[in-house]
Amino acid sequence: MLNYHPVFVLTFPVYLFFLNID
């Protein structure tokens, strides 16, 4: 199982947000 790095935790919701915007 992958460790949840802070960068991943911060960028993943942003990624989903941009998918939602589209």
C-alpha positions as CSV (number, residue, x, y, z in Angstrom):
1,M,0.0,0.0,0.0
2,L,1.3,3.4,-0.9
3,N,2.1,5.9,1.8
4,Y,0.1,9.1,1.6
5,H,2.6,11.8,1.0
6,P,1.6,15.4,1.9
7,V,2.0,16.4,-1.7
8,F,-0.3,13.6,-2.9
9,V,-2.9,14.5,-0.2
10,L,-2.8,18.1,-1.3
11,T,-2.8,17.6,-5.1
12,F,-5.3,14.8,-5.4
13,P,-8.4,16.8,-4.2
14,V,-7.2,19.6,-6.5
15,Y,-7.1,17.1,-9.4
16,L,-10.6,15.9,-8.7
17,F,-11.7,19.5,-8.4
18,F,-10.4,20.3,-11.9
19,L,-12.1,17.2,-13.2
20,N,-15.4,18.4,-11.7
21,I,-14.9,21.9,-13.2
22,D,-14.7,20.3,-16.7
